[in-house]
Amino acid sequence: MHYRYNNITVCICLFLLILFFLLCSWCIQYAKTVTKCDLSDKPTMLKLHMADLWVQHLIYTRLYFMSYFRDSPELQVVRDKLLENQQNIGHLFGSKYGIEKGQRLAELLTVHIKIAVSLLTAIKEGNDTEKNVQLKNFYDNAAQVGDFIDNARGGGNYFKQMMKMHIDTLVNCILAFVGSNWTQDLKIYDEYVFHGLVMGYSMMC
């Protein structure tokens, strides 16, 4: 009985060992496939790079309005990074759709940031009239940006709709933050980031 028990144990151990090596082999092959896709496929890398830049846009935007309302000394540094980010987005966009289109997108996005700053000022000062003016400017600029991207990509209105959603979520996020509704603020911010990630990736498809 003892001998038979040992044989069964050895068989089980051999089976598990073989299974382990097969699993390791599969993992190695899968890792090679993923690595090849991520590091060697230029179209995929362009999409991931733009998604990364757009998420940076969202992060710097949030850092900016948090710094602005809290009178943080890092405000100017964040503003500079945010403006630099718009140039980076335009440059990458231009690598696929042409240098002039990339420069034009960077210009539109820079206006986008400047309008956002004016909107924050109106909100902080409690100037509802100016806030409404800047909100209209914000949506008008978003429509311009969306139309421009759509036209560069061959038509449609996908990015026009995406940009409207971008402004909707950003404004709601700012208002929740200003109202100290932290739970709602972070919930909206999660949606804001995911939406931006999809938009950035889609821009290079």
Phi, psi and omega in degrees: 000320182294318179297317181294322180296319179295321179298317179298318180298315180298318180298317180296318180296318178297318179298315180293325179294316178297317179298320179298314181294323177295319179295317178299318180298317179295319181296320179296315179296320179294317180298320178297320180295314181295316180298318180297318181294313186287322189262340186249339184272105186300313179303320179294318180296323178297318179296314181294322180294316179293321177300319179296316180296322181289324176294322174300319177305315181291318181293313180295326177297314179296315179300324181293309184290331174295316179295322182295311183286339179259006180053046182281144179291347181275002187306311183294321179297316179295319179299318179297318179294322180294317179292322177297323180299324181293324177293321179294320177297314179298320180297315180292320177300318180294335179293339179255322188250000179114143185301316182297320178294322178296318179294320180294320178296318179299321178296313181297320180289329176294320175298321177306316181290318181296322176295319179300319179297317178296323178295316179299320179299314180297320180294315182295324181276353181072025182267092185295324180298311179293325178300316180293323177297313182289329174297316178297316178299322181297313180290324178296317178295320179299320178295322177297313180299313181298314178300318182297314179295316179301314181294321179296330182266004173110007177116185182093185179224023182301310184283336173296317177292320180296320180292324176297317178296324178300314180291318179306309184290322180296312181298316179297323179294315179299313182296323177294320179296312180297326179277007179060027176267077190296321181297313179293321179304309183289328177297315179293321181298322176301315179296319181301314181291315180299317179298318179294323178298314178296316182296314180299314179299317184292334182299333184255012179279000000 
